[in-house]
Amino acid sequence: MAKVYLETSFFSACVWERRDHRSLARQDESRRWWVQQRKLHKLLISAEVIRELSDPRFRNRDEALALTAEVTQLPLTDDVLGLARALVRERVMPGPAEQGDAMHVAVSVVHSVDYVLTWNVRHLANPNKLAHLRTVCLRAGYVIPNLITPEALWTEERS
């Protein structure tokens, strides 16, 4: 069973009220993934996902947080923070290191996650950043997970 870290944008897409074509397509894909795929993977989050979804400015936070209730939370250790700081220092991820994209990547790397599921294609599921991310993580002794959008991770159910 693959370990899948669900980044904040996945939960956000499941519950947002946006009505533009791209947002509706992402919402549909995220909801279909949640219904059809979640039992086929070991789902993971971190306290950073909870912190971001708990922001009072996030309109559908209760609905989004309810989705996280059945997901295992990975600890934010000193190793996670150290890698997050390296990612920001090496300009792989935007700062601050103690929160946001750097923390999502660091927690998934340190805990040997197989996939990071995200709609953040600017900083996370961005093929143009992979070589730099891989280099920084390898220097620190880590292998990076696959950073992908929900539509790219579909597993066939075994009978």
C-alpha positions, -999 to 999 in steps of 0.1 A, spaced: 0 0 0 16 33 -11 20 61 15 3 92 2 8 127 18 -23 148 11 -12 184 9 -35 212 19 -46 221 -17 -61 186 -21 -85 192 8 -91 227 -3 -101 216 -38 -126 191 -23 -146 218 -5 -141 251 -23 -169 271 -38 -151 284 -69 -171 281 -101 -146 286 -129 -140 256 -152 -105 247 -139 -116 248 -103 -147 227 -109 -125 201 -128 -100 200 -99 -128 197 -74 -144 168 -93 -111 150 -97 -103 154 -60 -137 142 -48 -135 112 -72 -101 104 -59 -113 107 -23 -142 83 -29 -125 58 -52 -88 58 -41 -84 67 -4 -89 31 8 -62 18 -16 -34 40 0 -21 48 34 -31 85 37 -9 109 56 -9 146 66 10 168 90 2 194 115 10 219 88 -20 208 68 -42 212 99 -27 247 105 -34 259 70 -69 245 69 -77 260 103 -70 296 91 -101 317 99 -100 332 64 -106 297 49 -143 297 43 -150 259 43 -125 250 70 -148 228 91 -157 207 60 -121 204 50 -109 196 85 -136 169 88 -120 151 58 -86 150 77 -101 131 106 -94 97 92 -59 105 80 -27 97 100 -7 127 110 31 126 106 52 143 133 71 175 126 105 165 140 138 183 142 149 164 111 118 177 92 125 213 103 162 210 94 154 198 59 127 225 55 153 251 64 177 236 38 150 237 11 145 274 18 182 282 21 189 264 -12 159 283 -28 141 251 -37 110 262 -17 98 296 -6 101 306 30 95 306 58 108 272 65 86 266 96 55 265 75 40 261 40 55 243 10 89 237 25 73 220 55 51 198 33 80 186 12 103 181 42 78 160 62 70 138 32 107 134 24 119 126 60 90 102 66 97 84 32 64 90 17 58 76 -18 36 103 -32 26 139 -24 -8 146 -38 -12 183 -45 -28 209 -68 1 233 -61 19 230 -95 39 262 -89 60 250 -60 53 213 -55 42 193 -85 65 213 -107 87 192 -130 111 222 -134 120 221 -97 125 183 -94 162 182 -103 171 209 -78 149 193 -51 164 159 -58 199 173 -55 193 191 -22 175 161 -7 202 136 -18 229 158 -2 209 155 30 206 117 26 170 115 14 150 104 -16 122 126 -28 86 113 -32 66 116 -64 50 151 -63 18 147 -84 -17 159 -89 -46 136 -80 -54 127 -116 -19 111 -119 -24 86 -90 -50 60 -97 -45 25 -84 -66 -5 -95 -85 -22 -67 -74 -57 -60 -100 -84 -56 
